Amino acid sequence: MQEVRLSVKAGAWCRFIFISYRATGWDQMLRFREVLRANAAVREAYAREKLRIAEKVDWDKGAYSLAKGPFIESILDHYSP
């Protein structure tokens, strides 16, 4: 196990998310991130899609996460190496 030491300013709060490098889907998450970084049109389309989905599922986090899947998959398919 790797030791992690953190210093946080008094009165501040932090959120840490640890993801195993070997977690299922990690390579797809990184690929999607890179497509978003490289393509403004895809970023804008993704932002619109996220808002549309959030309103459709009445801001339910679980349903929201699941509903983004088809859009993400279509982008990954289109921009696959």
C-alpha positions as a printed NumPy array, in Angstrom:
array([[  0.   ,   0.   ,   0.   ],
       [  1.277,   3.439,  -0.91 ],
       [  1.309,   6.098,   1.776],
       [ -0.268,   9.429,   0.864],
       [  0.403,  12.558,   2.885],
       [ -1.747,  15.613,   2.377],
       [ -1.685,  19.13 ,   3.714],
       [ -4.87 ,  21.175,   3.724],
       [ -5.216,  24.82 ,   4.681],
       [ -7.226,  25.329,   7.887],
       [-10.894,  25.904,   7.159],
       [-10.667,  24.51 ,   3.635],
       [-12.117,  21.26 ,   2.397],
       [-10.893,  18.849,  -0.225],
       [-12.338,  15.997,  -2.193],
       [-10.08 ,  13.149,  -3.24 ],
       [-11.013,  10.541,  -5.767],
       [ -8.739,   7.544,  -6.074],
       [ -9.107,   5.334,  -9.109],
       [ -7.1  ,   2.215,  -9.652],
       [ -5.075,   2.443, -12.853],
       [ -6.183,  -1.074, -13.682],
       [ -9.845,  -0.348, -13.099],
       [-12.185,  -1.493, -15.837],
       [-12.737,   1.241, -18.386],
       [ -9.776,   3.371, -17.305],
       [ -8.327,   3.503, -20.825],
       [-11.718,   4.556, -22.246],
       [-12.043,   7.327, -19.634],
       [ -8.622,   8.669, -20.554],
       [ -9.352,   8.45 , -24.274],
       [-12.643,  10.318, -23.84 ],
       [-10.868,  12.996, -21.79 ],
       [ -8.289,  13.44 , -24.531],
       [-10.993,  13.767, -27.217],
       [-12.726,  16.446, -25.104],
       [ -9.461,  18.325, -24.621],
       [ -8.658,  18.264, -28.33 ],
       [-12.067,  19.069, -29.802],
       [-14.126,  22.127, -28.834],
       [-17.149,  20.966, -30.842],
       [-17.258,  17.672, -28.949],
       [-16.887,  19.515, -25.616],
       [-19.823,  21.77 , -26.48 ],
       [-21.965,  18.849, -27.669],
       [-21.148,  16.93 , -24.474],
       [-22.095,  19.927, -22.306],
       [-25.441,  20.23 , -24.118],
       [-26.06 ,  16.488, -23.826],
       [-25.289,  16.482, -20.093],
       [-27.758,  19.31 , -19.475],
       [-30.436,  17.612, -21.606],
       [-29.967,  14.34 , -19.707],
       [-29.918,  16.024, -16.291],
       [-33.238,  17.72 , -17.005],
       [-34.731,  14.531, -18.473],
       [-33.869,  12.407, -15.418],
       [-34.828,  15.177, -12.985],
       [-31.215,  15.458, -11.801],
       [-31.071,  11.839, -10.546],
       [-27.317,  11.13 , -10.304],
       [-27.518,   7.4  , -10.975],
       [-29.794,   7.744, -13.985],
       [-27.704,  10.668, -15.213],
       [-24.492,   8.64 , -15.149],
       [-26.095,   5.734, -16.997],
       [-27.739,   7.962, -19.587],
       [-24.424,   9.582, -20.583],
       [-23.056,   6.189, -21.661],
       [-24.431,   6.056, -25.218],
       [-23.099,   9.527, -26.04 ],
       [-19.661,   8.707, -24.654],
       [-19.589,   5.383, -26.505],
       [-20.536,   7.075, -29.786],
       [-17.699,   9.586, -29.377],
       [-15.21 ,   6.847, -28.537],
       [-16.349,   4.828, -31.564],
       [-16.042,   7.849, -33.841],
       [-12.585,   8.854, -32.542],
       [-11.155,   5.365, -32.052],
       [ -7.513,   4.98 , -33.018]])
